[in-house]
Amino acid sequence: MLGHKLVFQELQAKMHYAKPLGSLGVLVVTNNVVYPNVSGTMLEGFYANESQLVSHRSAAAQGRVVLAHAGYRADGADNHCGNITNALAAFLVSAGPRSMFGCSTGWELAQGWSTDHRDFHRPLGLPLQPTATISKTGLWRREFASGTVATLDTRTGIGHIEWAS
């Protein structure tokens, strides 16, 4: 593992990595790994639970590029990208300015990478607060400039998105 980490750090340095937001090159480490001095991570198998939200929010707060990749398994009512409500709500409440969401059932283009979900075109706007509010009962909530509100109950894994339009 140390060798893997050192290779990524050296490659990122050669890509002129200075600061996460001022990076000339983005390097994304897969398998849910976050390495110091490497600009990005892919949260593979992203789904609606508290541990995923904390990982996402932590990496985003460090200014990293975060690719949240959902769709490997049913996530509550979500069905391999047919219904993405729980995973997308989890993403929205934990996202940072350099976070991106995708859903596919595998790694080939034919497995959903080109899917254009209707929710990707809904108005959102910037979040009204830098991070979600979290209730004592585990409800994460975040509001956006468009009027959209996303919530996720970490006890049940059920998300809800009240779209502005």
Backbone as a chain_set.jsonl record, in Angstrom:
{"seq": "MLGHKLVFQELQAKMHYAKPLGSLGVLVVTNNVVYPNVSGTMLEGFYANESQLVSHRSAAAQGRVVLAHAGYRADGADNHCGNITNALAAFLVSAGPRSMFGCSTGWELAQGWSTDHRDFHRPLGLPLQPTATISKTGLWRREFASGTVATLDTRTGIGHIEWAS", "coords": {"N": [[0.812, -1.189, 0.0], [1.97, 1.242, 0.715], [3.735, 1.729, -1.411], [1.924, 2.142, -3.489], [0.643, 4.473, -2.622], [2.856, 6.274, -2.642], [3.481, 6.328, -5.379], [1.17, 7.56, -6.464], [1.344, 10.055, -5.169], [3.773, 11.043, -6.168], [3.213, 11.153, -8.919], [1.115, 13.035, -8.88], [2.547, 15.29, -7.999], [4.184, 15.676, -10.188], [2.314, 16.539, -11.925], [2.052, 19.134, -11.351], [0.8, 19.803, -8.936], [-0.35, 22.028, -6.599], [-2.186, 23.455, -4.855], [-5.347, 22.174, -3.835], [-7.573, 23.611, -5.044], [-6.22, 25.081, -6.917], [-5.041, 23.433, -8.676], [-3.288, 22.231, -11.512], [-3.588, 19.843, -12.672], [-5.704, 17.061, -12.313], [-5.788, 14.281, -10.321], [-7.245, 11.249, -9.709], [-7.835, 8.95, -7.234], [-8.897, 5.634, -7.011], [-11.175, 3.265, -5.439], [-12.12, 4.249, -2.97], [-10.1, 5.626, -1.609], [-8.174, 8.091, 0.034], [-5.451, 10.021, -0.393], [-2.798, 11.924, 1.096], [-1.851, 14.982, -0.433], [-2.798, 14.327, -2.962], [-5.09, 15.035, -5.473], [-7.748, 14.015, -5.848], [-10.529, 11.691, -5.274], [-12.341, 8.638, -5.832], [-15.394, 7.656, -4.736], [-16.357, 4.686, -4.686], [-19.132, 2.54, -5.202], [-20.942, 4.174, -3.918], [-23.402, 4.936, -1.601], [-26.426, 5.448, 0.331], [-25.621, 6.024, 3.323], [-24.419, 6.8, 6.659], [-21.608, 6.576, 6.972], [-20.636, 6.831, 4.349], [-21.471, 9.431, 3.794], [-19.975, 10.936, 5.624], [-17.345, 10.355, 4.767], [-17.436, 11.486, 2.186], [-18.057, 14.188, 2.743], [-15.801, 14.897, 4.26], [-13.624, 14.576, 2.437], [-14.408, 16.433, 0.493], [-14.355, 18.799, 2.003], [-11.659, 19.127, 2.262], [-11.018, 20.176, -0.127], [-10.834, 18.482, -2.252], [-11.35, 16.809, -5.424], [-14.188, 14.924, -5.788], [-15.558, 11.984, -6.823], [-18.552, 10.574, -6.746], [-19.664, 7.447, -7.069], [-22.389, 5.725, -7.752], [-24.655, 2.87, -7.793], [-23.997, 0.116, -7.878], [-25.422, -1.695, -6.379], [-28.733, -2.384, -5.184], [-30.079, 0.327, -3.44], [-31.806, 0.812, -0.906], [-34.787, 1.965, -2.079], [-33.647, 2.499, -4.471], [-32.681, 1.314, -7.656], [-30.268, 0.065, -9.138], [-29.611, 2.414, -10.659], [-31.991, 3.061, -11.949], [-33.839, 4.277, -10.255], [-32.656, 6.847, -8.499], [-32.895, 8.218, -6.139], [-32.246, 7.883, -3.279], [-29.382, 7.612, -3.234], [-28.657, 9.937, -4.667], [-29.732, 11.962, -3.033], [-28.15, 11.538, -0.776], [-25.683, 12.234, -1.865], [-26.132, 14.983, -2.481], [-26.512, 16.179, 0.068], [-24.0, 15.981, 1.118], [-22.114, 17.016, -0.614], [-19.32, 18.856, -2.006], [-17.773, 21.787, -3.54], [-16.33, 20.666, -5.627], [-17.405, 18.229, -6.238], [-18.8, 15.373, -7.873], [-21.406, 13.423, -9.318], [-22.241, 10.155, -10.316], [-23.826, 7.353, -11.894], [-23.815, 3.957, -12.491], [-23.968, 0.523, -13.577], [-21.699, -0.881, -13.836], [-18.38, -0.903, -15.295], [-18.174, -0.417, -17.983], [-19.093, 1.472, -20.923], [-21.57, 0.681, -21.911], [-22.828, -0.109, -19.622], [-24.226, 1.858, -18.357], [-22.867, 4.333, -18.111], [-23.363, 6.346, -19.907], [-25.885, 7.152, -19.329], [-28.441, 9.494, -19.082], [-29.912, 10.892, -16.677], [-33.1, 12.187, -15.695], [-33.118, 13.764, -13.372], [-30.66, 14.988, -13.37], [-30.939, 17.307, -14.742], [-32.51, 19.061, -13.418], [-33.275, 22.179, -11.731], [-30.914, 23.456, -9.41], [-28.834, 25.078, -8.152], [-26.525, 26.879, -6.01], [-25.52, 25.555, -2.788], [-27.17, 26.692, 0.182], [-25.916, 26.689, 2.596], [-22.624, 25.918, 3.83], [-22.269, 23.25, 4.684], [-24.326, 20.372, 5.334], [-27.078, 20.419, 7.651], [-27.349, 18.503, 10.614], [-29.468, 16.504, 12.369], [-30.214, 15.424, 15.756], [-31.346, 12.975, 15.499], [-30.233, 11.879, 13.277], [-30.888, 12.903, 10.762], [-29.913, 14.31, 7.827], [-29.787, 17.456, 6.242], [-30.13, 19.753, 3.587], [-30.305, 22.859, 1.914], [-30.858, 24.514, -1.221], [-30.081, 27.17, -3.581], [-32.042, 27.305, -5.572], [-34.321, 26.578, -4.288], [-34.641, 23.953, -3.893], [-34.631, 21.15, -1.69], [-32.775, 18.776, 0.01], [-32.784, 15.739, 1.794], [-31.577, 13.207, 4.041], [-32.153, 10.348, 5.84], [-30.18, 8.85, 8.039], [-30.603, 6.68, 9.633], [-32.375, 5.017, 8.326], [-31.563, 5.078, 5.697], [-33.024, 6.293, 3.77], [-33.647, 8.691, 1.349], [-34.76, 11.964, 0.383], [-35.77, 14.246, -2.057], [-36.855, 17.388, -2.536], [-37.704, 18.933, -5.178], [-37.254, 22.16, -6.701], [-38.821, 22.789, -8.882]], "CA": [[0.0, 0.0, 0.0], [2.836, 2.409, 0.76], [4.216, 1.969, -2.764], [0.794, 2.687, -4.234], [0.488, 5.853, -2.157], [3.994, 7.068, -3.118], [3.344, 6.505, -6.834], [0.155, 8.584, -6.698], [1.848, 11.352, -4.718], [4.799, 11.495, -7.114], [2.528, 11.517, -10.16], [0.409, 14.298, -8.658], [3.566, 16.347, -7.952], [4.625, 15.925, -11.57], [1.21, 17.223, -12.605], [2.102, 20.508, -10.827], [-0.164, 19.97, -7.86], [0.062, 23.005, -5.605], [-3.295, 23.515, -3.92], [-6.47, 21.484, -4.471], [-8.377, 24.45, -5.93], [-5.376, 25.687, -7.934], [-4.339, 22.344, -9.341], [-3.256, 22.209, -12.974], [-3.949, 18.501, -13.084], [-6.469, 16.336, -11.304], [-5.514, 12.853, -10.243], [-8.287, 10.65, -8.884], [-7.526, 7.618, -6.726], [-10.121, 4.844, -6.895], [-11.346, 2.358, -4.297], [-12.433, 4.969, -1.729], [-8.848, 5.978, -0.94], [-7.789, 9.504, 0.049], [-4.034, 10.138, -0.057], [-2.318, 13.298, 1.235], [-1.231, 15.597, -1.608], [-3.39, 13.84, -4.205], [-6.225, 15.943, -5.586], [-9.104, 13.5, -5.923], [-10.879, 10.324, -4.896], [-13.623, 8.123, -6.294], [-16.108, 6.876, -3.732], [-17.018, 3.63, -5.447], [-20.208, 1.913, -4.437], [-21.527, 5.218, -3.076], [-24.801, 4.735, -1.269], [-26.996, 6.326, 1.352], [-25.416, 5.722, 4.743], [-23.658, 7.839, 7.342], [-20.169, 6.469, 6.729], [-20.374, 7.404, 3.027], [-21.65, 10.883, 3.884], [-18.83, 11.481, 6.348], [-16.189, 10.266, 3.855], [-17.624, 12.465, 1.117], [-17.944, 15.547, 3.292], [-14.417, 15.111, 4.674], [-12.788, 14.776, 1.248], [-14.831, 17.695, -0.119], [-13.89, 19.89, 2.863], [-10.226, 19.276, 2.007], [-10.874, 20.76, -1.452], [-10.575, 17.427, -3.239], [-12.338, 16.373, -6.389], [-14.807, 13.692, -5.301], [-16.487, 11.349, -7.758], [-19.406, 9.628, -6.027], [-20.131, 6.497, -8.066], [-23.465, 4.889, -7.224], [-25.304, 1.974, -8.724], [-23.592, -1.286, -7.879], [-26.405, -2.535, -5.706], [-29.946, -1.654, -4.813], [-29.849, 1.166, -2.264], [-33.174, 1.104, -0.496], [-35.664, 1.895, -3.249], [-32.853, 2.699, -5.683], [-32.542, 0.056, -8.364], [-29.195, 0.111, -10.136], [-29.67, 3.653, -11.421], [-33.332, 3.382, -12.442], [-34.296, 5.247, -9.272], [-31.415, 7.255, -7.822], [-33.254, 9.188, -5.101], [-31.494, 7.764, -2.025], [-27.966, 7.919, -3.472], [-28.517, 11.338, -5.064], [-29.964, 12.779, -1.833], [-26.929, 11.4, 0.032], [-24.663, 13.044, -2.525], [-26.433, 16.412, -2.356], [-26.318, 16.7, 1.423], [-22.586, 15.913, 1.52], [-21.261, 17.485, -1.712], [-18.521, 20.068, -1.974], [-17.766, 22.473, -4.832], [-15.664, 19.865, -6.668], [-17.991, 16.895, -6.176], [-19.578, 14.949, -9.035], [-22.192, 12.209, -9.081], [-22.508, 9.3, -11.464], [-24.455, 6.081, -11.56], [-23.741, 2.918, -13.519], [-23.973, -0.816, -12.991], [-20.397, -1.488, -14.095], [-17.329, 0.002, -15.751], [-18.198, -0.231, -19.429], [-20.042, 2.487, -21.364], [-22.879, 0.038, -22.051], [-23.383, -0.409, -18.302], [-24.904, 3.013, -17.784], [-22.08, 5.568, -18.001], [-23.919, 7.387, -20.775], [-27.269, 7.409, -18.912], [-28.744, 10.892, -18.786], [-31.078, 10.84, -15.789], [-33.857, 13.453, -15.688], [-32.776, 14.577, -12.211], [-29.433, 15.727, -13.646], [-31.297, 18.549, -15.435], [-33.378, 19.88, -12.57], [-32.583, 23.325, -11.148], [-30.368, 23.203, -8.087], [-28.19, 26.264, -7.606], [-25.529, 26.657, -4.963], [-26.091, 25.279, -1.465], [-27.326, 27.892, 1.008], [-24.993, 26.591, 3.711], [-21.467, 25.151, 3.382], [-22.471, 21.826, 4.954], [-25.681, 20.016, 5.747], [-27.39, 20.36, 9.075], [-27.554, 17.118, 11.026], [-30.268, 16.473, 13.599], [-29.832, 14.403, 16.741], [-31.897, 11.687, 15.071], [-29.522, 11.395, 12.096], [-31.426, 13.449, 9.523], [-29.069, 15.304, 7.171], [-30.657, 18.337, 5.457], [-29.431, 20.851, 2.919], [-31.139, 23.663, 1.022], [-30.13, 25.082, -2.359], [-30.563, 28.474, -4.032], [-33.239, 27.147, -6.393], [-35.445, 26.202, -3.444], [-34.57, 22.502, -3.713], [-34.216, 20.695, -0.36], [-32.415, 17.357, 0.029], [-32.621, 15.17, 3.128], [-31.286, 11.782, 4.128], [-32.256, 9.782, 7.185], [-29.109, 7.855, 8.109], [-31.087, 5.471, 10.334], [-33.096, 4.164, 7.377], [-30.97, 5.148, 4.36], [-34.018, 6.823, 2.849], [-33.448, 10.068, 0.983], [-35.879, 12.682, -0.24], [-35.384, 15.497, -2.706], [-37.996, 18.227, -2.897], [-37.179, 19.775, -6.254], [-37.852, 23.487, -6.761], [-39.845, 22.894, -9.95]], "C": [[0.862, 1.262, 0.0], [3.351, 2.76, -0.632], [3.144, 2.603, -3.636], [0.618, 4.168, -3.902], [1.604, 6.74, -2.718], [3.932, 7.317, -4.627], [2.329, 7.593, -7.142], [0.652, 9.965, -6.285], [2.902, 11.902, -5.676], [4.168, 11.926, -8.431], [1.795, 12.838, -10.009], [1.391, 15.465, -8.627], [4.043, 16.689, -9.36], [3.547, 16.617, -12.39], [1.067, 18.661, -12.097], [1.031, 20.778, -9.792], [0.393, 20.974, -6.861], [-0.988, 23.066, -4.499], [-4.474, 22.816, -4.596], [-7.266, 22.362, -5.427], [-7.552, 25.096, -7.028], [-4.63, 24.663, -8.756], [-4.412, 22.475, -10.853], [-3.644, 20.84, -13.503], [-4.665, 17.786, -11.963], [-6.147, 14.86, -11.42], [-6.515, 12.267, -9.262], [-7.878, 9.229, -8.524], [-8.846, 6.865, -6.557], [-10.147, 4.046, -5.595], [-11.497, 3.069, -2.965], [-11.209, 5.372, -0.924], [-8.616, 7.48, -1.056], [-6.334, 9.562, 0.501], [-3.67, 11.607, 0.128], [-1.639, 13.741, -0.061], [-1.652, 14.97, -2.927], [-4.768, 14.485, -4.306], [-7.619, 15.329, -5.58], [-9.263, 12.055, -5.493], [-12.204, 9.935, -5.537], [-14.214, 7.275, -5.171], [-16.943, 5.845, -4.488], [-18.06, 2.938, -4.571], [-20.866, 2.903, -3.501], [-23.003, 4.928, -2.837], [-25.163, 5.516, -0.016], [-26.798, 5.784, 2.761], [-24.468, 6.754, 5.348], [-22.162, 7.768, 7.053], [-19.79, 7.051, 5.363], [-20.477, 8.93, 3.064], [-20.452, 11.538, 4.565], [-17.576, 11.453, 5.473], [-16.265, 11.328, 2.778], [-17.407, 13.884, 1.631], [-16.509, 15.873, 3.699], [-13.515, 15.39, 3.478], [-13.126, 16.106, 0.573], [-14.327, 18.89, 0.679], [-12.395, 20.142, 2.691], [-9.957, 19.863, 0.618], [-10.631, 19.735, -2.544], [-11.705, 17.315, -4.259], [-12.877, 15.053, -5.856], [-15.79, 13.199, -6.36], [-17.274, 10.316, -6.961], [-20.045, 8.724, -7.072], [-21.125, 5.523, -7.448], [-23.867, 3.834, -8.25], [-24.922, 0.52, -8.708], [-24.641, -2.205, -7.29], [-27.652, -1.7, -5.443], [-29.656, -0.907, -3.519], [-31.216, 1.611, -1.761], [-34.069, 0.924, -1.702], [-34.887, 2.073, -4.549], [-32.617, 1.343, -6.342], [-31.518, 0.203, -9.478], [-29.392, 1.24, -11.141], [-31.016, 3.949, -12.059], [-33.965, 4.442, -11.559], [-33.072, 5.601, -8.433], [-31.666, 8.146, -6.613], [-32.402, 9.077, -3.848], [-30.034, 8.157, -2.213], [-27.768, 9.383, -3.846], [-28.769, 12.271, -3.88], [-28.736, 12.729, -0.928], [-25.805, 12.251, -0.554], [-24.909, 14.536, -2.276], [-26.193, 16.951, -0.957], [-24.852, 16.712, 1.834], [-21.623, 16.52, 0.511], [-20.493, 18.763, -1.386], [-18.493, 20.68, -3.361], [-17.11, 21.673, -5.964], [-16.165, 18.418, -6.653], [-18.824, 16.623, -7.421], [-20.242, 13.62, -8.731], [-22.36, 11.447, -10.382], [-23.108, 7.996, -10.996], [-24.326, 5.14, -12.744], [-23.725, 1.572, -12.815], [-22.658, -1.54, -13.228], [-19.436, -0.453, -14.65], [-17.307, 0.231, -17.251], [-19.281, 0.776, -19.797], [-21.453, 1.911, -21.455], [-23.54, -0.264, -20.712], [-23.888, 0.843, -17.589], [-24.123, 4.307, -17.717], [-22.634, 6.689, -18.863], [-25.371, 7.712, -20.411], [-27.429, 8.871, -18.519], [-30.038, 10.923, -17.988], [-31.775, 12.199, -15.747], [-33.494, 14.352, -14.512], [-31.494, 15.381, -12.424], [-29.723, 17.084, -14.285], [-32.203, 19.453, -14.611], [-32.591, 21.056, -11.991], [-32.107, 23.012, -9.732], [-29.805, 24.483, -7.487], [-27.198, 25.898, -6.525], [-26.206, 26.318, -3.645], [-26.149, 26.568, -0.647], [-26.449, 27.873, 2.246], [-23.826, 25.699, 3.271], [-21.584, 23.648, 3.622], [-23.905, 21.606, 5.4], [-25.848, 20.19, 7.245], [-27.697, 18.899, 9.405], [-28.307, 17.134, 12.35], [-29.759, 15.38, 14.536], [-30.334, 13.02, 16.346], [-31.24, 11.157, 13.795], [-30.085, 11.856, 10.769], [-30.493, 14.537, 9.004], [-29.977, 16.121, 6.258], [-29.834, 19.461, 4.854], [-30.371, 21.528, 1.937], [-30.265, 24.306, -0.038], [-30.819, 26.338, -2.855], [-31.843, 28.377, -4.859], [-34.5, 26.921, -5.565], [-35.506, 24.694, -3.22], [-34.064, 22.182, -2.311], [-33.955, 19.188, -0.448], [-32.253, 16.917, 1.477], [-32.258, 13.698, 3.01], [-31.36, 11.365, 5.584], [-31.234, 8.659, 7.272], [-29.519, 6.61, 8.889], [-31.714, 4.487, 9.355], [-32.439, 4.093, 6.009], [-31.918, 5.704, 3.322], [-33.762, 8.31, 2.621], [-34.684, 10.649, 0.351], [-35.316, 13.955, -0.853], [-36.664, 16.212, -3.106], [-37.459, 19.246, -3.901], [-37.944, 21.092, -6.333], [-38.943, 23.573, -7.824], [-40.537, 21.57, -10.16]], "O": [[0.514, 2.247, -0.651], [3.403, 3.933, -1.002], [3.43, 3.499, -4.431], [0.465, 5.004, -4.793], [1.334, 7.835, -3.213], [4.292, 8.397, -5.094], [2.582, 8.457, -7.981], [0.4, 10.945, -6.987], [2.917, 13.099, -5.961], [4.548, 12.951, -8.997], [1.843, 13.677, -10.908], [1.097, 16.527, -9.176], [4.276, 17.854, -9.68], [3.835, 17.212, -13.429], [0.072, 19.326, -12.385], [0.428, 21.851, -9.771], [1.491, 20.787, -6.337], [-0.699, 22.76, -3.343], [-4.588, 22.864, -5.821], [-7.609, 21.913, -6.521], [-8.12, 25.616, -7.989], [-3.679, 25.002, -9.46], [-5.464, 22.789, -11.41], [-3.995, 20.706, -14.675], [-4.279, 17.892, -10.799], [-6.229, 14.273, -12.5], [-6.625, 12.725, -8.125], [-7.608, 8.409, -9.401], [-9.805, 7.412, -6.013], [-9.244, 4.153, -4.765], [-11.055, 2.558, -1.936], [-11.268, 5.452, 0.303], [-8.835, 8.07, -2.114], [-6.015, 9.199, 1.633], [-4.175, 12.459, -0.603], [-0.938, 12.959, -0.702], [-0.927, 15.075, -3.916], [-5.529, 14.484, -3.339], [-8.592, 16.041, -5.332], [-8.297, 11.304, -5.365], [-13.074, 10.776, -5.759], [-13.607, 6.304, -4.721], [-18.083, 6.106, -4.874], [-17.879, 2.778, -3.364], [-21.305, 2.532, -2.412], [-23.758, 4.702, -3.782], [-24.317, 6.156, 0.608], [-27.697, 5.161, 3.327], [-23.797, 7.491, 4.625], [-21.517, 8.806, 6.904], [-18.746, 7.69, 5.229], [-19.676, 9.631, 2.446], [-19.975, 12.582, 4.119], [-16.824, 12.427, 5.443], [-15.273, 11.997, 2.487], [-16.674, 14.673, 1.035], [-16.05, 16.998, 3.505], [-12.727, 16.336, 3.502], [-12.228, 16.824, 0.132], [-13.915, 19.892, 0.095], [-11.918, 21.248, 2.945], [-8.801, 20.028, 0.228], [-10.256, 20.1, -3.658], [-12.851, 17.677, -3.991], [-12.104, 14.161, -5.509], [-16.726, 13.904, -6.739], [-16.722, 9.297, -6.547], [-20.869, 9.174, -7.869], [-20.744, 4.612, -6.712], [-23.474, 3.895, -9.415], [-25.488, -0.259, -9.475], [-24.732, -3.372, -7.67], [-27.618, -0.47, -5.479], [-29.048, -1.462, -2.604], [-31.718, 2.666, -2.15], [-34.108, -0.157, -2.29], [-35.428, 1.819, -5.625], [-32.382, 0.345, -5.659], [-31.876, 0.44, -10.632], [-29.338, 1.016, -12.351], [-31.172, 5.009, -12.665], [-34.561, 5.397, -12.057], [-32.519, 4.747, -7.739], [-30.731, 8.77, -6.11], [-31.874, 10.09, -3.387], [-29.503, 8.951, -1.437], [-26.811, 10.01, -3.391], [-28.078, 13.28, -3.743], [-28.324, 13.751, -0.378], [-25.067, 12.908, 0.179], [-23.989, 15.264, -1.903], [-25.716, 18.076, -0.808], [-24.491, 17.385, 2.8], [-20.417, 16.537, 0.759], [-20.939, 19.615, -0.618], [-19.124, 20.151, -4.277], [-17.32, 21.98, -7.137], [-15.432, 17.497, -7.013], [-19.472, 17.522, -7.957], [-19.71, 12.798, -7.985], [-22.598, 12.045, -11.432], [-22.924, 7.584, -9.85], [-24.687, 5.489, -13.868], [-23.498, 1.492, -11.608], [-22.522, -2.705, -12.854], [-19.657, 0.748, -14.491], [-16.487, 1.009, -17.739], [-20.269, 0.924, -19.078], [-22.422, 2.587, -21.111], [-24.711, -0.64, -20.68], [-23.966, 0.876, -16.361], [-24.682, 5.318, -17.292], [-22.397, 7.863, -18.578], [-26.021, 8.477, -21.122], [-26.654, 9.408, -17.729], [-31.128, 10.975, -18.558], [-31.117, 13.239, -15.761], [-33.554, 15.575, -14.633], [-31.267, 16.365, -11.719], [-28.829, 17.927, -14.36], [-32.614, 20.512, -15.085], [-31.382, 20.952, -11.782], [-32.82, 22.379, -8.954], [-30.253, 24.923, -6.428], [-27.057, 24.728, -6.171], [-27.337, 26.74, -3.4], [-25.279, 27.429, -0.771], [-26.25, 28.907, 2.885], [-24.01, 24.818, 2.431], [-21.052, 22.856, 2.843], [-24.602, 22.541, 5.794], [-24.884, 20.117, 8.007], [-28.234, 18.161, 8.58], [-27.839, 17.709, 13.333], [-28.97, 14.523, 14.139], [-29.806, 12.008, 16.808], [-31.637, 10.11, 13.283], [-29.787, 11.253, 9.738], [-30.302, 15.563, 9.658], [-30.836, 15.564, 5.575], [-28.966, 20.042, 5.504], [-31.131, 20.873, 1.225], [-29.094, 24.607, 0.197], [-32.001, 26.553, -2.586], [-32.654, 29.304, -4.834], [-35.613, 27.054, -6.072], [-36.332, 24.214, -2.444], [-33.174, 22.861, -1.799], [-34.8, 18.426, -0.917], [-31.66, 17.627, 2.289], [-32.581, 13.034, 2.025], [-30.712, 11.954, 6.449], [-31.409, 7.617, 6.639], [-28.842, 5.586, 8.808], [-31.604, 3.273, 9.527], [-32.707, 3.173, 5.238], [-31.657, 5.604, 2.124], [-33.673, 9.09, 3.57], [-35.546, 9.928, -0.151], [-34.497, 14.647, -0.249], [-37.452, 15.71, -3.908], [-36.856, 20.257, -3.542], [-39.144, 21.134, -6.063], [-39.887, 24.35, -7.681], [-41.421, 21.463, -11.009]]}, "num_chains": 1, "name": "protein.A"}
